[in-house]
């Protein structure tokens, strides 16, 4: 397989993974029957506006609601208000939308139905703080968590205990109405508690757990946040709370589903496909080296699989920020991966975020080829210095190897495809 064909195959797999998680495809089978009284639609996340549009397309009866999504991810709706706000660091638009959402679901009856549309990114898009905390406090804490190297589960544990809407609080506010939550997962393991920090599910973790995470990563905590956690005022809605007895939770799209869709593309091209895992976590650069070792074992020794083949994986890696470059976890992975491969002639790779945004850049990820390192050095770029400076987007952008999708209107986490061609 030549380079042009390899690039095309990698991109086709990525595009198919994204397509498989589109709300218009995966949401309709899970829509509940209409209620006796009112249908209220609320939600948050990068896919929430597209989810809302799908609800409107399939629910002709009366309904109203509000969802908040990332700037640029809005979709026109006629009955559901769409608010755009900042991600990954929250802003005032998200705070105001979260307050409106709580007000919208108050004073409901047992004959009402609240349909919650939740997807990745909802944690930052619903930044309603506990009393005593300011938006500036939440912004500072979010920045610190994002650069700390903490896992998404750890970050969300902290967020839940400082929030007035997450950790089951949104569902509790809906009581006694029935609550049906439809989730698109961007979380390794697909735990609903960690998707947008679980606004509609019970939380078994505690303020003590949140404090332990902050201490573990030496994260500075605003005085008001420390008081909320140490006093226990930040405790979330716990399992067994009667206010959550009328709730249902359904996963409508997951990283595994996206990987399986991508696998079909490779299989149709006649290539064996191996899905390594849909829940890989850890430092992006470490994961890059580990998957490079596996790819090299295949290319050089035909173990544990025989070349040619495709390796697929998902999950959510982390980046401990040390430099001031333009980076994201997927390009950080790919740069480390490429350095470890050393320009092996038979290995190609693509890594990207299925929401179309890797880190703070409006770029999904990048493609690595056997000639990437040589082309970079010919331009005076040092792969090692770029990695040290967390400058993956700067590196691949200079080579013209960035992968840009624009807003994908969904989010099923990281996508990695490694193609090992035959000798």
C-alpha positions as CSV (number, residue, x, y, z in Angstrom):
1,X,0.0,0.0,0.0
2,X,1.4,3.4,-1.0
3,X,1.3,6.5,1.2
4,X,-1.7,8.1,-0.7
5,X,-3.8,4.9,-0.1
6,X,-2.7,4.7,3.5
7,X,-3.6,8.2,4.3
8,X,-7.0,7.8,2.6
9,X,-7.7,4.6,4.6
10,X,-6.8,6.2,7.9
11,X,-9.0,9.2,7.2
12,X,-11.9,7.0,6.0
13,X,-11.8,5.1,9.3
14,X,-11.8,8.3,11.3
15,X,-14.8,9.7,9.3
16,X,-16.8,6.5,9.7
17,X,-16.2,6.5,13.5
18,X,-17.6,10.1,13.7
19,X,-20.5,9.2,11.4
20,X,-21.5,6.3,13.6
21,X,-22.0,8.6,16.6
22,X,-24.2,11.2,14.9
23,X,-27.4,11.8,17.0
24,X,-29.6,11.6,13.9
25,X,-28.5,7.9,13.6
26,X,-28.2,6.7,17.2
27,X,-30.8,8.7,19.2
28,X,-34.2,7.9,17.7
29,X,-34.5,4.3,18.9
30,X,-34.3,5.5,22.5
31,X,-36.8,8.3,22.4
32,X,-39.6,7.7,25.1
33,X,-43.3,7.9,24.4
34,X,-45.0,11.3,25.0
35,X,-46.0,12.1,28.6
36,X,-49.4,12.8,30.0
37,X,-48.5,16.5,30.5
38,X,-45.4,18.4,29.6
39,X,-42.3,17.3,27.8
40,X,-39.2,19.4,28.8
41,X,-35.9,18.9,27.0
42,X,-32.7,19.9,28.6
43,X,-29.1,19.0,28.0
44,X,-25.5,19.9,27.7
45,X,-22.4,18.9,25.7
46,X,-20.8,19.1,22.3
47,X,-23.5,16.9,20.7
48,X,-26.5,18.3,22.6
49,X,-27.7,20.7,20.0
50,X,-27.7,18.0,17.3
51,X,-29.4,15.7,19.8
52,X,-32.1,18.4,20.4
53,X,-32.6,18.8,16.6
54,X,-33.1,15.0,16.4
55,X,-35.7,15.2,19.2
56,X,-37.6,17.9,17.4
57,X,-37.5,15.9,14.1
58,X,-39.0,12.8,15.8
59,X,-41.4,14.3,18.4
60,X,-44.2,16.3,16.6
61,X,-46.1,17.0,19.8
62,X,-45.7,20.0,22.1
63,X,-42.3,20.4,23.9
64,X,-40.0,23.1,25.1
65,X,-36.5,23.2,26.6
66,X,-33.0,24.4,26.7
67,X,-29.6,22.9,25.8
68,X,-26.1,24.4,26.0
69,X,-23.3,23.4,23.6
70,X,-19.9,24.6,22.6
71,X,-19.4,27.7,20.5
72,X,-19.8,26.7,16.8
73,X,-21.7,23.5,17.6
74,X,-25.2,25.0,17.6
75,X,-27.9,23.6,15.3
76,X,-31.1,25.5,14.5
77,X,-34.1,24.3,16.5
78,X,-37.7,25.8,16.6
79,X,-38.9,24.6,20.0
80,X,-35.8,24.1,22.1
81,X,-33.5,27.0,22.9
82,X,-29.9,26.5,21.9
83,X,-27.3,28.3,23.9
84,X,-23.6,28.3,23.0
85,X,-20.9,28.6,25.6
86,X,-17.2,28.1,26.2
87,X,-15.3,24.8,26.4
88,X,-13.0,23.6,28.0
89,X,-12.8,26.7,30.3
90,X,-16.3,27.8,31.2
91,X,-17.7,31.3,30.7
92,X,-20.7,33.4,31.8
93,X,-22.9,32.1,29.0
94,X,-22.6,28.6,30.3
95,X,-23.3,29.7,33.9
96,X,-26.4,31.6,32.9
97,X,-27.7,28.7,30.9
98,X,-27.2,26.3,33.8
99,X,-29.2,28.6,36.1
100,X,-32.0,28.8,33.5
101,X,-32.0,25.1,33.2
102,X,-32.6,24.5,36.9
103,X,-35.4,27.0,36.9
104,X,-37.0,25.4,33.8
105,X,-37.3,22.0,35.6
106,X,-38.5,23.3,38.9
107,X,-42.2,22.9,40.0
108,X,-42.9,19.9,37.7
109,X,-45.4,17.2,38.4
110,X,-45.4,13.4,38.2
111,X,-47.2,13.6,34.8
112,X,-44.3,15.6,33.3
113,X,-41.3,14.1,31.5
114,X,-37.8,15.6,31.4
115,X,-35.6,14.4,28.5
116,X,-32.0,15.0,29.3
117,X,-29.5,15.0,26.4
118,X,-26.0,14.6,27.7
119,X,-22.7,14.4,25.9
120,X,-19.0,15.1,26.4
121,X,-18.1,18.6,27.3
122,X,-21.1,19.1,29.5
123,X,-19.0,19.6,32.6
124,X,-17.5,22.9,31.3
125,X,-20.8,23.9,29.7
126,X,-22.7,23.7,32.9
127,X,-20.5,25.7,35.3
128,X,-23.0,26.6,37.9
129,X,-21.0,26.8,41.1
130,X,-21.9,26.1,44.7
131,X,-22.9,29.2,46.7
132,X,-19.8,31.1,47.7
133,X,-17.9,30.1,44.6
134,X,-17.5,32.5,41.6
135,X,-17.2,31.8,37.9
136,X,-13.6,33.0,38.2
137,X,-12.9,30.3,40.8
138,X,-14.3,27.7,38.5
139,X,-12.3,28.9,35.6
140,X,-9.0,28.9,37.5
141,X,-9.7,25.4,38.9
142,X,-10.6,24.1,35.5
143,X,-7.4,25.4,34.0
144,X,-5.4,23.8,36.8
145,X,-7.1,20.4,36.4
146,X,-6.7,20.4,32.6
147,X,-2.9,20.9,32.9
148,X,-2.3,18.7,35.9
149,X,-2.3,15.3,34.3
150,X,-5.4,14.2,36.3
151,X,-7.7,11.6,34.6
152,X,-11.1,12.7,33.3
153,X,-12.7,10.7,36.2
154,X,-10.6,12.5,38.7
155,X,-11.4,15.9,37.2
156,X,-15.1,15.2,37.2
157,X,-15.1,14.1,40.8
158,X,-13.8,17.5,41.8
159,X,-16.2,19.3,39.5
160,X,-19.2,17.4,40.8
161,X,-18.6,18.4,44.4
162,X,-18.2,22.1,43.6
163,X,-21.3,22.3,41.4
164,X,-24.9,23.2,42.0
165,X,-26.2,21.1,39.0
166,X,-23.9,18.1,38.5
167,X,-23.6,14.9,40.6
168,X,-27.4,14.1,40.3
169,X,-28.5,17.6,41.3
170,X,-30.2,18.3,37.9
171,X,-32.3,15.1,38.2
172,X,-33.1,15.9,41.8
173,X,-34.4,19.3,40.8
174,X,-36.8,17.6,38.3
175,X,-38.6,15.5,41.0
176,X,-41.3,14.3,40.9
177,X,-41.2,14.3,37.1
178,X,-39.9,11.3,35.3
179,X,-36.4,11.8,34.0
180,X,-35.0,10.0,30.9
181,X,-31.3,10.7,30.2
182,X,-29.9,9.9,26.7
183,X,-26.1,9.9,26.8
184,X,-23.4,10.0,24.2
185,X,-20.3,8.7,26.0
186,X,-16.9,10.3,25.8
187,X,-15.6,8.5,28.9
188,X,-13.4,5.4,29.1
189,X,-15.6,2.7,30.5
190,X,-18.8,4.7,29.7
191,X,-19.7,5.4,33.3
192,X,-22.7,7.8,33.2
193,X,-21.4,9.4,36.4
194,X,-18.5,10.8,34.4
195,X,-20.3,11.9,31.3
196,X,-20.7,15.7,31.8
197,X,-20.0,14.9,35.5
198,X,-23.3,13.1,35.9
199,X,-26.0,15.7,36.3
200,X,-28.8,13.2,36.4
201,X,-27.2,10.2,38.1
202,X,-26.3,9.4,41.8
203,X,-22.8,9.9,42.9
204,X,-21.1,7.5,45.4
205,X,-17.9,9.6,45.7
206,X,-17.4,12.1,48.4
207,X,-15.9,15.5,49.2
208,X,-13.1,13.7,50.8
209,X,-12.4,11.9,47.5
210,X,-12.3,15.3,45.7
211,X,-9.9,16.7,48.3
212,X,-7.6,13.7,47.9
213,X,-7.4,14.3,44.1
214,X,-6.6,18.0,44.6
215,X,-3.8,17.1,47.0
216,X,-2.5,14.3,44.8
217,X,-1.9,16.7,41.9
218,X,-0.9,19.7,44.1
219,X,-3.7,21.8,42.7
220,X,-4.2,25.2,44.3
221,X,-7.8,25.5,45.6
222,X,-9.6,28.8,46.1
223,X,-10.5,29.4,49.7
224,X,-14.2,29.1,49.1
225,X,-13.8,25.8,47.3
226,X,-11.7,24.4,50.1
227,X,-14.4,25.4,52.6
228,X,-17.1,23.7,50.5
229,X,-15.2,20.5,50.4
230,X,-13.9,20.4,54.0
231,X,-17.3,21.2,55.5
232,X,-19.1,18.6,53.4
233,X,-21.4,21.2,51.9
234,X,-20.5,20.0,48.4
235,X,-21.8,16.5,48.9
236,X,-23.7,15.2,45.9
237,X,-26.9,13.2,45.4
238,X,-26.2,9.7,46.7
239,X,-27.4,6.3,45.5
240,X,-30.8,5.5,47.0
241,X,-32.0,9.1,47.1
242,X,-35.8,8.9,46.5
243,X,-35.7,12.0,44.2
244,X,-33.9,9.9,41.6
245,X,-36.3,6.9,41.8
246,X,-38.0,8.0,38.6
247,X,-34.9,8.2,36.4
248,X,-33.8,6.2,33.4
249,X,-30.3,6.4,31.8
250,X,-29.6,5.1,28.3
251,X,-26.2,5.1,26.4
252,X,-27.0,5.8,22.8
253,X,-23.5,6.0,21.4
254,X,-20.1,4.9,22.8
255,X,-16.5,4.9,21.8
256,X,-16.7,1.1,21.2
257,X,-19.5,1.6,18.7
258,X,-17.3,4.1,16.8
259,X,-14.3,1.8,16.8
260,X,-16.4,-1.1,15.4
261,X,-17.7,1.2,12.6
262,X,-14.1,2.1,11.7
263,X,-13.1,-1.5,11.8
264,X,-15.7,-2.2,9.1
265,X,-13.9,0.2,6.8
266,X,-10.6,-1.6,7.2
267,X,-12.2,-5.0,6.8
268,X,-13.8,-3.8,3.6
269,X,-10.3,-2.9,2.4
270,X,-9.3,-6.5,3.1
271,X,-7.2,-5.8,6.2
272,X,-7.4,-7.7,9.5
273,X,-8.5,-5.3,12.3
274,X,-7.7,-5.6,16.0
275,X,-9.5,-3.3,18.5
276,X,-7.0,-3.1,21.4
277,X,-9.3,-1.2,23.8
278,X,-11.9,1.6,23.9
279,X,-10.7,2.8,27.3
280,X,-7.0,3.5,27.2
281,X,-5.9,6.2,29.7
282,X,-2.6,7.6,30.9
283,X,-0.1,10.2,29.8
284,X,-0.4,10.7,26.0
285,X,3.3,10.5,25.4
286,X,3.6,7.2,27.4
287,X,0.6,5.7,25.5
288,X,2.3,6.7,22.2
289,X,5.5,4.8,23.1
290,X,3.6,1.7,24.3
291,X,1.5,1.5,21.1
292,X,4.7,2.1,19.0
293,X,6.3,-0.9,20.7
294,X,3.3,-3.1,19.7
295,X,3.3,-1.8,16.1
296,X,7.1,-2.5,15.8
297,X,6.6,-6.0,17.2
298,X,4.1,-6.6,14.5
299,X,6.1,-5.0,11.7
300,X,9.4,-6.8,12.6
301,X,8.3,-10.1,14.1
302,X,4.6,-10.7,13.1
303,X,3.7,-10.8,16.8
304,X,1.2,-10.7,18.4
305,X,-0.5,-10.1,15.0
306,X,0.6,-10.6,11.4
307,X,1.1,-7.7,9.1
308,X,-0.6,-6.2,7.3
309,X,-3.2,-5.2,9.8
310,X,-4.9,-2.2,11.6
311,X,-4.8,-1.5,15.3
312,X,-7.7,0.6,16.7
313,X,-8.0,2.1,20.1
314,X,-9.9,4.8,22.0
315,X,-10.1,6.3,25.5
316,X,-8.9,9.6,26.9
317,X,-5.3,10.2,27.6
318,X,-3.9,13.1,29.6
319,X,-1.2,15.7,29.1
320,X,0.9,17.2,31.9
321,X,1.6,20.6,30.4
322,X,5.3,21.6,30.7
323,X,5.8,23.8,27.6
324,X,3.9,26.6,26.0
325,X,3.3,25.1,22.6
326,X,0.0,24.6,20.8
327,X,-0.9,21.0,21.7
328,X,-3.6,18.5,22.4
329,X,-3.6,15.0,23.8
330,X,-4.0,13.3,20.4
331,X,-1.1,15.1,18.6
332,X,1.0,14.7,21.8
333,X,0.3,10.9,21.5
334,X,1.1,10.9,17.8
335,X,4.4,12.9,18.1
336,X,5.6,10.6,20.9
337,X,4.5,7.6,18.8
338,X,6.4,8.8,15.7
339,X,9.6,9.4,17.7
340,X,9.4,5.9,19.1
341,X,8.8,4.4,15.6
342,X,11.9,6.2,14.3
343,X,10.4,6.5,10.8
344,X,9.7,2.8,10.3
345,X,8.8,2.3,6.6
346,X,5.7,0.2,7.2
347,X,3.8,2.1,9.9
348,X,1.3,4.8,9.5
349,X,-1.1,6.3,12.1
350,X,-3.9,8.8,12.7
351,X,-5.0,10.2,16.1
352,X,-7.8,12.6,16.5
353,X,-10.6,13.7,18.8
354,X,-14.0,12.7,17.5
355,X,-15.5,16.1,18.5
356,X,-13.1,17.8,16.1
357,X,-11.2,19.7,18.7
358,X,-7.9,18.4,20.2
359,X,-6.8,20.5,23.1
360,X,-7.5,24.2,22.5
361,X,-7.1,24.1,18.7
362,X,-9.9,23.8,16.2
363,X,-8.1,20.8,14.8
364,X,-9.1,17.2,15.4
365,X,-5.6,15.6,15.2
366,X,-3.0,14.6,12.6
367,X,-1.6,11.8,10.4
368,X,1.8,10.3,10.8
369,X,3.7,8.6,7.9
370,X,7.1,6.9,7.6
371,X,8.5,10.1,6.2
372,X,7.2,12.5,8.9
373,X,10.3,12.8,11.0
374,X,12.6,13.2,8.0
375,X,10.4,15.9,6.4
376,X,10.2,17.7,9.8
377,X,14.0,17.7,10.2
378,X,14.4,18.9,6.6
379,X,12.3,22.0,7.7
380,X,14.5,22.5,10.7
381,X,11.9,21.1,13.1
382,X,13.0,18.9,16.1
383,X,10.4,16.3,17.0
384,X,11.9,16.0,20.4
385,X,11.8,19.7,21.1
386,X,8.3,19.9,19.8
387,X,7.2,17.1,22.2
388,X,9.1,18.8,25.1
389,X,7.2,22.0,24.4
390,X,3.8,20.3,24.1
391,X,3.6,21.7,20.5
392,X,2.1,18.8,18.6
393,X,-0.2,21.0,16.5
394,X,2.6,23.4,15.6
395,X,4.7,20.4,14.5
396,X,2.1,18.6,12.3
397,X,0.6,21.9,11.1
398,X,4.0,22.9,9.7
399,X,4.1,19.6,7.7
400,X,0.5,20.0,6.4
401,X,-0.5,16.8,8.2
402,X,-3.2,18.2,10.5
403,X,-6.6,16.6,10.4
404,X,-9.4,19.2,10.4
405,X,-13.1,18.2,10.5
406,X,-14.8,21.3,11.7
407,X,-17.6,20.8,14.4
408,X,-18.6,17.2,14.2
409,X,-21.7,17.6,16.4
410,X,-20.8,14.5,18.4
411,X,-18.1,13.3,20.8
412,X,-17.1,9.7,21.5
413,X,-13.6,10.6,22.7
414,X,-10.2,9.9,21.2
415,X,-9.7,7.8,18.1
416,X,-6.4,6.1,17.2
417,X,-5.7,4.0,14.1
418,X,-2.3,2.4,13.4
419,X,-1.8,0.8,10.0
420,X,1.1,-1.7,9.7
421,X,1.6,-2.6,6.1
422,X,3.2,-5.7,4.7
423,X,7.0,-5.9,4.0
